[in-house]
Each structure stands twice: as C-alpha cells, then as structure tokens.
Amino acid sequence: MNVFLEWFRALVKGLMTYTIKNRWVVLFTDILLCIGGFTLALLVHNRYQVHDITLQDGLVLGVWYGFFLFLVFVIFQYYRGLTRHLQFSEVGRFALTLLLPSLGTYLIITGLNFSLAYPFYFVVLVYLLSFVLLLTVRFVIIYLNNYTTTYSGKVQKKTFIYGIGAHSVALSEWLSRGAAKDYKVLGFLVRAEKPKKLHVYSKTVFNLTYRDSLTEVYRKEPDILLFPDYNALRREEDLMTDFMQRGIQVLVSPPIEGLEADGQIRYRMKPIQFEDLLGREEIVLNMELIKAQLGNSPILITGAAGSIGSELARQLAVFKPSNLILLDVAETPLMELKYELSANFPDLTFTTIIGDIRRNKRLNYVFERYAPGIVYHAAAYKHVPLMENNPCEAILDNVMGTKNLADCAVKYGVERFVMVSTDKAVNPTNVMGASKRIAEIYVQSLARECRQKGLSIIFVTTRFGNVLGSNGSVIPHFKDQIEKGGPVTVTHPDILRYFMTIPEACRLVLEAASFGKSGEIYVFDMGKPVKIVDLARKMIQMAGFVPDKDIKIEFIGLRPGEKLYEELLNKKEETIPTQNDKILVAKVREYDYGKVVASIEDMVELAKCIDVQGTVKAMKLLVPEFKSKNSPFEQLD
C-alpha cells in the first residue's frame, strides 16, 4: 500500500510540475472541459425537447463556443493561475468571465437561426455545466495536491493556534498545507465574552473564558501551542506557563520571514524566550532620517565584538556604508562577527581591527588610515562587581579610552560621535557607573568647547538600562542555574531593574544619533522596572518547574556597589521630550572643559600608578553625587 501511495504521490507531483512549466496544457484542458459541458447540454436538450438540433449545427455551434472560450481565456489569462492556491474571489471572477463566451454563443444562436426551441435556457445550461466541470476538476486537483504534500507517514504534532486574526488564520493555512507533514492543527484558542464555540476553516475555536473549554483542549493532548505574535504571548503569560508546566511546547511566530523557493509564504516558529515577555511594541525607526544622517561616510564602531557593538554592526550593515570599521580588543568574538557579516551581508564593505582604545597611537593610525565620518563608541568595562575591585582599570578604559577616542574624532574631523552610556551613571553608587558618568561629562564638555570654537562635530550620548541577553547579564545566569537544578540566586528580594532587548536598544541609539544635538544626553523609555525575584520565579515556571519547590530561590545579599534600583533620569521635571516619544533629553549639569581635562588627567595618572584610594577620591571630587554603597569606598564619602 505504501509503495502504491509513494508512486501515486510521485505521479501527482510530476503532473503538477509539468503543468506549471507548460501552462498551455491548463488552457486547452479548460477549453475541453467547457466543450464537455456544451456536449452534455446538447444531450439534455435533445432528450427533453421536440426540436432536436442536428449534428452539423451542434458541431458548428461547438466550434463557435470553443473559439469564444479561447479568446476569453487568453485575454484574461486565468490559465496562468496556480490551481492549488485557488481562492473564493478568483472563483467569482472566473464565473463572471465565463458569461462572455456564453453570451457570444447566445448571439450566434439567435443571429444564425439555429433550430433551438429555448435558446436562452440552453445557453444557461451550457454555462452552468461548464462552470461546474471547471470547478470540480479544480477541487479534485486541490485535494490531490493537499493529500500528496501532507502525507508522510510520520506522527504529526497536534497544534493549537492562539487567536483567530489574519495572522493566526494564515498560520493555520500554512501548517495545514506547507508544513502539514509535521503538524496537525486541532483548532484555535481565543478569550472572548461569547460565543462559546465557533468554527474557522472547519477548525473548532475554543473560548477560554469558559473553564470547560480549556479542559476539553487538554483532553485532546496537544503537543504545541502557537502564538501569532509577541503581544498575544504577553497577554496570556498564565496560559503559557500552564501549558509549559504540562510539558506542552509553546512557540511564537513573528511576522512572515519571506518566501520559499516555490513561492510559498515562510513563517518562523521559535521557542519562547523570557526576553520575549519583557519586550515592548516594536520600535519603528525613521529609516530615511537615519539613512540621510549616515550618508556614505565610513563608520567606526568601538567594542564591535560586544553585545551592543555587534548588534549595531548588524543594523548599520543594512544601510551599506562605504566602510564599516569594527574595532575591538577581543580577538575571537571579532573573528566570529567577521564570519557572520560575510555570510549575511556579502556585499558589505567592512574592516576588522584589533585595537585598544587606551592606546592613543593605535587610534591615530585607525583614524588616519580609514578616515571614519561617524563613530559609535560602545567599548567599555561594564560589570559592576569587577570594576568595584578594579577601579584603576575602569578609569583607564572607560574614561581615558573615551577621551582618547573623542579627541581623535575632533582631530580628524569626524562628523558625529555617539557614545553608549548606562543608567548606572545617574547618581552612581559604584565605580563602573561613576566612570561612565565621568566619560559623559568629558564628552559633553568637549562638545561645548567645540561649539565655542566653531567646529561642526556633533557629540551625542545615549543612556539605557540593562540589556537582555548581553554577555554576563542576569538571564543567561539564571538559565544556567535552572538547568543545573538550582538554586537560583537573587541578591535582594526588593531589587528592581529596567530591561531592554539588544536590538531595540541599538535601534534607539541609531534613532537618537540621527536627530541628536551636540552635547545632549538622551535617555530611553525603558518601560516599567522588573523585580528580579519575579523574573527568577517566571523563568523557573517557564522551564516547567515550581519555584521554591522544585527549584529554590536564595537571597545572597547586595554585591559591592549594587543598589536596589537604577535611575534613568526620565522624570518629566528632569527631561525634555523629543520627536520620538521613546527618547528624552536629560537635563544635566554642565562642566567647564578645562577643569574637566585637568581633573581627568590627574585621575588617569593615579590610575596608572595603581593608586586605588586616590583614584576613587578623584572620581568623587569630579562627581560629588557618587556615593558608594555596600562598598569599602563608603569611607571616602
């Protein structure tokens, strides 16, 4: 039986392929089917009418009908449509088009006085039988195509789809046709006031408002729950958690990814990540504004192999700059980024450079050799506990490195300098945040100095919070602890953090840089802060475990320099709105450039001498709001 089915599938597939390449076969098949309808109409007429039409008249009339069919079908080109993708609207147009050869045949009958008692009813019969035959053959072809493409002999994954919107229905159609070898759609899930049950494309719609509907869903033992987008997913976090705890896989399908080789729509279906639940509405960029700002200038990205730098490289690659210059001190990740960009952007011109922003001579070489017009500065030490233990290195990299780079930007006539900063620079309580605040102060004071000298360079600083999925961030750390069976360690039960995904953070950096004025610090709308202990509980639930039962949560105390909450300086009284409602301008104190330079030079000399106490004292003098917490440097406040 299986051998016969395989042979039959191969036969149908071969015929489909042949007709796609030779559309004239479809044209003449349609004409023959309509002639068949005409013949049946003649037989019916001669059986029930007194005045039989002669064979000669029947042949002449049939030739005329075939001629009209040929003209209409060629003019409207319905034979070029793929039968397996036939839609109801096309059936309606097909029915209307078939009226034309029927009308032509009626005019021939009446004009040439053919011996028909009821010519009008005869033509109506010809029309109806032709249409029915055409439609029947098409439905048979659709059925055979669906059967041969969906039959695999494998066990299909029983799937429920959330929602009955356009995307959900399209997913159902795609799974039922293009991916039916692997999936079987059981129905749809919705949450509405009424009615209790509906049907869409013969699939049952289960209303989750009614408790017994969910019981019936679980009784069908589904393998997958598929969400059409992230917004639906975020609305149904409890449902998602319930499914996952029952061992049911939960997937999300963002908007369509493209087309398959045969022209079919391709969707992406990916497992749920915790990051998906924290994201907001997709940030839409002003692509024209960004493209105009970038122009054809070579672009330099420092820290290019890091989480933010590499994503900036991916997003800037879309604009095809004349040269994308990627600078980083980390050899292996930079090489990996090179391979990725070469594979995904084969037409992109880019240069990878191993270099340290603390080495002035190396930076001068890069600026002389490649002449970047725009600089995105993402290189920095960012881990709070490490920098608390190594304050001299924080100053040499985050402060001296930024100063070196900004000075080169001025020296070599860069058009725009964009610095990536952090929310930890606001009222800093740790060395890392204070070092980034000092870097902000230098860039801002240099921008003011350049304006006074009539230089056109624009300095922009962007500030945002914790980035999900970045190297060393809390979510990969929690995932690792959950995979090992726990415990999951949280520093404090009340600790709060703002989160943003890497792509949306980089989009906002590009957007702010496109319209930013020199010397301004831009703050991003990070949404609502997230309680870290709630994040830990949700991640444990999503892994299919019960918090504090299957996997324990332990509180280990705040780390050196860590505070309970971060400040983005996005309060209305401390910010100014911009043209993008997700980006605000921070109102911050301005510093005298000369005094800042003198202070930084002293600080750098202390750091080079590894004078830890002296370095931190100098930081606190320049940034008086820097008050250490849970740190040995509290004694210096």
Secondary structure as the mmCIF struct_conf table of DSSP 4:
data_model
#
loop_
_struct_conf.conf_type_id
_struct_conf.id
_struct_conf.beg_label_comp_id
_struct_conf.beg_label_asym_id
_struct_conf.beg_label_seq_id
_struct_conf.end_label_comp_id
_struct_conf.end_label_asym_id
_struct_conf.end_label_seq_id
HELX_RH_AL_P HELX_RH_AL_P1 ASN A 2 LYS A 21
HELX_RH_AL_P HELX_RH_AL_P2 ARG A 23 TYR A 48
BEND BEND1 VAL A 50 HIS A 51
HELX_LH_PP_P HELX_LH_PP_P1 ASP A 52 THR A 54
HELX_RH_AL_P HELX_RH_AL_P3 LEU A 55 PHE A 76
TURN_TY1_P TURN_TY1_P1 GLN A 77 GLN A 77
HELX_RH_3T_P HELX_RH_3T_P1 TYR A 78 ARG A 80
BEND BEND2 GLY A 81 GLY A 81
HELX_RH_3T_P HELX_RH_3T_P2 THR A 83 HIS A 85
HELX_RH_AL_P HELX_RH_AL_P4 PHE A 88 THR A 97
TURN_TY1_P TURN_TY1_P2 LEU A 98 LEU A 98
HELX_RH_AL_P HELX_RH_AL_P5 LEU A 99 GLY A 111
TURN_TY1_P TURN_TY1_P3 LEU A 112 ASN A 113
BEND BEND3 ALA A 117 ALA A 117
HELX_RH_AL_P HELX_RH_AL_P6 PRO A 119 THR A 150
BEND BEND4 GLY A 153 LYS A 154
HELX_LH_PP_P HELX_LH_PP_P2 VAL A 155 GLN A 156
STRN STRN1 LYS A 157 TYR A 162
BEND BEND5 GLY A 165 GLY A 165
HELX_RH_AL_P HELX_RH_AL_P7 ALA A 166 ARG A 177
TURN_TY1_P TURN_TY1_P4 GLY A 178 ASP A 182
STRN STRN2 TYR A 183 VAL A 190
BEND BEND6 GLU A 193 LYS A 194
BEND BEND7 LYS A 196 LYS A 196
STRN STRN3 LYS A 197 VAL A 200
TURN_TY1_P TURN_TY1_P5 TYR A 201 SER A 202
STRN STRN4 LYS A 203 ASN A 207
TURN_TY1_P TURN_TY1_P6 LEU A 208 THR A 209
BEND BEND8 TYR A 210 TYR A 210
HELX_RH_AL_P HELX_RH_AL_P8 ARG A 211 ARG A 219
TURN_TY1_P TURN_TY1_P7 LYS A 220 LYS A 220
BEND BEND9 ASP A 223 ASP A 223
STRN STRN5 ILE A 224 PHE A 227
BEND BEND10 PRO A 228 ASP A 229
HELX_RH_AL_P HELX_RH_AL_P9 TYR A 230 ARG A 235
TURN_TY1_P TURN_TY1_P8 GLU A 236 GLU A 236
HELX_RH_AL_P HELX_RH_AL_P10 GLU A 237 GLN A 245
TURN_TY1_P TURN_TY1_P9 ARG A 246 GLY A 247
STRN STRN6 GLN A 249 VAL A 252
BEND BEND11 PRO A 255 PRO A 255
STRN STRN7 GLY A 258 LEU A 259
TURN_TY1_P TURN_TY1_P10 ALA A 261 ASP A 262
BEND BEND12 GLY A 263 GLY A 263
STRN STRN8 ILE A 265 ARG A 266
STRN STRN9 LYS A 270 PRO A 271
HELX_RH_AL_P HELX_RH_AL_P11 PHE A 274 LEU A 278
BEND BEND13 GLU A 281 GLU A 281
HELX_LH_PP_P HELX_LH_PP_P3 GLU A 282 LEU A 285
HELX_RH_AL_P HELX_RH_AL_P12 MET A 287 LEU A 294
TURN_TY1_P TURN_TY1_P11 GLY A 295 ASN A 296
STRN STRN10 ILE A 299 THR A 302
TURN_TY1_P TURN_TY1_P12 GLY A 303 ALA A 305
BEND BEND14 GLY A 306 GLY A 306
HELX_RH_AL_P HELX_RH_AL_P13 SER A 307 ALA A 317
TURN_TY1_P TURN_TY1_P13 VAL A 318 PHE A 319
BEND BEND15 SER A 322 SER A 322
STRN STRN11 LEU A 324 ASP A 328
BEND BEND16 VAL A 329 VAL A 329
HELX_RH_AL_P HELX_RH_AL_P14 GLU A 331 ASN A 344
TURN_TY1_P TURN_TY1_P14 PRO A 346 ASP A 347
STRN STRN12 PHE A 350 ILE A 354
TURN_TY1_P TURN_TY1_P15 ILE A 357 ARG A 358
HELX_RH_AL_P HELX_RH_AL_P15 ASN A 360 TYR A 370
BEND BEND17 GLY A 373 GLY A 373
STRN STRN13 ILE A 374 HIS A 377
HELX_RH_AL_P HELX_RH_AL_P16 VAL A 384 ASN A 389
HELX_RH_AL_P HELX_RH_AL_P17 PRO A 391 ALA A 394
HELX_RH_PI_P HELX_RH_PI_P1 ILE A 395 MET A 400
HELX_RH_AL_P HELX_RH_AL_P18 GLY A 401 LYS A 411
TURN_TY1_P TURN_TY1_P16 TYR A 412 GLY A 413
BEND BEND18 GLU A 415 GLU A 415
STRN STRN14 ARG A 416 THR A 422
HELX_RH_3T_P HELX_RH_3T_P3 ASP A 423 ALA A 425
BEND BEND19 VAL A 426 ASN A 427
BEND BEND20 ASN A 430 ASN A 430
HELX_RH_AL_P HELX_RH_AL_P19 VAL A 431 GLN A 452
TURN_TY1_P TURN_TY1_P17 LYS A 453 GLY A 454
STRN STRN15 ILE A 458 PHE A 464
STRN STRN16 ASN A 466 LEU A 468
TURN_TY1_P TURN_TY1_P18 GLY A 469 GLY A 469
TURN_TY1_P TURN_TY1_P19 ASN A 471 GLY A 472
HELX_RH_AL_P HELX_RH_AL_P20 VAL A 474 GLU A 483
TURN_TY1_P TURN_TY1_P20 LYS A 484 GLY A 485
HELX_LH_PP_P HELX_LH_PP_P4 PRO A 487 PRO A 487
STRN STRN17 VAL A 488 VAL A 490
BEND BEND21 THR A 491 THR A 491
TURN_TY1_P TURN_TY1_P21 PRO A 493 ASP A 494
STRN STRN18 LEU A 496 ARG A 497
STRN STRN19 PHE A 499 THR A 501
HELX_RH_AL_P HELX_RH_AL_P21 ILE A 502 PHE A 515
HELX_LH_PP_P HELX_LH_PP_P5 GLY A 516 LYS A 517
TURN_TY1_P TURN_TY1_P22 SER A 518 GLY A 519
STRN STRN20 GLU A 520 PHE A 524
BEND BEND22 LYS A 528 LYS A 528
STRN STRN21 VAL A 530 LYS A 531
HELX_RH_AL_P HELX_RH_AL_P22 ILE A 532 MET A 542
TURN_TY1_P TURN_TY1_P23 ALA A 543 GLY A 544
STRN STRN22 PRO A 547 PRO A 547
TURN_TY1_P TURN_TY1_P24 ASP A 548 ASP A 550
STRN STRN23 ILE A 551 ILE A 551
STRN STRN24 ILE A 553 PHE A 555
HELX_LH_PP_P HELX_LH_PP_P6 LEU A 558 ARG A 559
TURN_TY1_P TURN_TY1_P25 PRO A 560 GLY A 561
BEND BEND23 LEU A 564 TYR A 565
HELX_RH_3T_P HELX_RH_3T_P4 LYS A 572 GLU A 574
STRN STRN25 THR A 575 PRO A 577
BEND BEND24 GLN A 579 ASN A 580
TURN_TY1_P TURN_TY1_P26 ASP A 581 LYS A 582
STRN STRN26 ILE A 583 ALA A 586
HELX_RH_AL_P HELX_RH_AL_P23 TYR A 593 LYS A 608
TURN_TY1_P TURN_TY1_P27 CYS A 609 ILE A 610
HELX_RH_AL_P HELX_RH_AL_P24 VAL A 612 LEU A 622
TURN_TY1_P TURN_TY1_P28 PRO A 624 GLU A 625
BEND BEND25 ASN A 630 SER A 631
HELX_RH_3T_P HELX_RH_3T_P5 PRO A 632 LEU A 636
#
